[in-house]
Amino acid sequence: MKEQLQALEQEALAKVEAASTLQELQDVRVAYLGKKGPITEVLRGMGKLSAEERPVIGELANTVRGNIANAIDEKKAGIEAEQLEKQLAEEQIDVTLPGRPVAVGGPHLLTSIVEEIEDLFIGLGFEIKEGPEVETDYYNFEALNLPKGHPARDMQDSFYITEELLLRTHTSPVQARTMNALEDKRPVKMICPGKVYRRDTDDATHSHQFTQIEGLYVDKNVRMSDLKGVLDRFAKQMFGEDREIRLRPSFFPFTEPSVEMDISCKVCNGKGCSVCKGTGWIEILGAGMVHPRVLEMAGYDPKEYSGFAFGMGPERIAMLKYGVDDIRHFYTNDLRFLKQYHQA
Ligand code: DAH
């Protein structure tokens, strides 16, 4: 019986050793240590043994049981540790792998241009002002010396909301609004960027909605030479220090005298090319000395105060500066166009 038990022990230990999965181990445990296993079987036959043999065999049987159980537990711990190792290795995260890039937006070209112009004028001591896009007929026209029925109103086909309300056709009403709002009638030095609306059919150079930047400087003794100096600085800073400006006589009801400003063509340097249509000059903006009637209507005494004003289109400036050939590119939101102007 002793040999039988020892043989069983060897056999069981060999199977434990050979087991490679938890299931196989469990099968060995059931086969050798279970109620129907061979060791239980041996113990059952102990009744036939002599009184001296019984405790010896009993002890041996228990030792064999214990050895097999220990071997199974040890093997089990080994298999579990191995499985954990394997799982950890499989699930390892490679932190050195580069991440997927996140798409980052940037300012629209028009926003950049407007901000650039704002910075420039802030540097010259101008404040930034705003006004409503839904404007009254009074501020859009009348306060700018364009009374009802004035033929100059034909210059701007407007989107009317009621007889007295419309989408502003220019940022010039902010001139009158700013001056009107100042109780003490102190000097004004401001620019106003914003959206404006006209009943134009959209094409490469027209848009029913576009942006403008208005400028106004009112003080004692403001002269045309001040206007020229500010515009010259603006042109050189925006388009290059070697640009020249020229002022041509023009007409706007809210300025007298009125001018249009050209800059020398940077493509041909003034010689004449297709960009400047052979003239050597490119029209940039309208300007002039604030009409005395406009000052008066806003509560400023034109004998004491004078001023200059100007109005420009950031789209046109961006088109010239970056060679954009169609104003519609600013509004159709084609990322291929917009991305070209994102600075990192
Ligand atoms: N408001 C004019 C326009 O939309 C532009 C303009 C011209 C504004 C002369 C001015 C100015 O302030 O002095 O065509």
Boltz pocket constraint, residues with backbone or C-beta under 6 A from the ligand:
constraints:
  - pocket:
      binder: B
      contacts: [[A, 169], [A, 170], [A, 171], [A, 172], [A, 214], [A, 215], [A, 252], [A, 254], [A, 255], [A, 259], [A, 286], [A, 287], [A, 288], [A, 309], [A, 310], [A, 311], [A, 312]]
      max_distance: 6.0
